[in-house]
């Protein structure tokens, strides 16, 4: 399986799409936001320093995030294929990633850009909920992903929670950081010939169908290369 990078504004649904790819294809989902949140939860010294940066919506230093990512990428389960969600976030990280992957003998097969406008992204951020038990994601404003029983997980029946950085004020900071730092990655991956642009204005299943066509294409290329 070809490894994938997701590029998208905050709250675009990268986590939801990654979950679908995990279920359908067995990809490993690596979200640097999740790795950082785990560090925060552990209440380690590093975690305490991260809390303030992350709840302000600012970016964590490239060194800290890259080290967490490196530790995750050397785990054996990443050998079958992984999705990077939230990394790289800027050109410097893209270059660090290129070097890191060479060292690890891994490659990125596709950068998938989930294209959407700022208002839709903000609406999604403000409606976003997740189950603290199983991690399943919901959106209270969207018919397709709202919980059946308002505020509770369909599977665990546990009260859903929202992220502390999903407020209007923090969203604006995160979105500006995205425009300034992350959007330039589109040209970077276009030049490498691995950028795939997906219209992400529809429902999660519409977006998923478009991503599936990219995966099919990648599989076709692998089969052709190895004459399978
Ligand atoms: P996310 O879950 O991807 O929205 O990330 C949540 C927060 O974690 C971001 O607002 C940043 O503070 C931090 N973060 C996640 N990934 C990175 C990264 N690659 N570089 C710097 N900061 C990051």
Boltz pocket constraint, residues with backbone or C-beta under 6 A from the ligand:
constraints:
  - pocket:
      binder: B
      contacts: [[A, 10], [A, 11], [A, 31], [A, 32], [A, 33], [A, 34], [A, 36], [A, 53], [A, 54], [A, 57], [A, 58], [A, 59], [A, 60], [A, 61], [A, 62], [A, 65], [A, 85], [A, 86], [A, 87], [A, 88], [A, 89], [A, 93], [A, 165], [A, 174]]
      max_distance: 6.0
